[in-house]
Amino acid sequence: MIYQQLKDIIKQSKIEERDKELWYEFIRVANEEQITSVLEVLESNPEHLDFLTKNLRNSINLVQGKGDKSVEEIVEEQAKYIEDN
């Protein structure tokens, strides 16, 4: 059920199709706790989807060795975003 909730939010969002595909892949491999965390953030403020999408893309690029950001930079961006919002 929570997996479908997140899929519905992503499907109805205005993010690019390629980003929706990243989210669908995340949903496929994520555990319930991870999905719940994302849902809680998006339910509190749907505008967080843009930041979460950027963060997801940066994390995937890092794992694939294609990213131009380090783990530290990604975490630093997350901390700043959380602090500011």
Residue pairs with C-beta under 8 A, 6 or more apart in sequence:
2 32
2 35
2 36
2 39
3 27
3 35
5 39
6 23
6 27
6 35
6 38
6 39
6 42
7 24
7 27
9 39
9 42
9 46
9 49
10 20
10 23
10 24
10 27
10 49
11 20
13 20
13 46
13 49
15 23
15 49
15 50
15 53
19 53
19 57
22 53
22 56
22 57
22 60
23 53
23 56
26 56
27 35
30 38
38 52
41 48
41 52
42 48
42 49
42 52
45 85
48 85
51 81
55 74
55 77
55 78
58 67
58 69
58 74
58 77
59 74
61 67
61 68
61 69
62 69
62 70
62 71
62 74
69 77
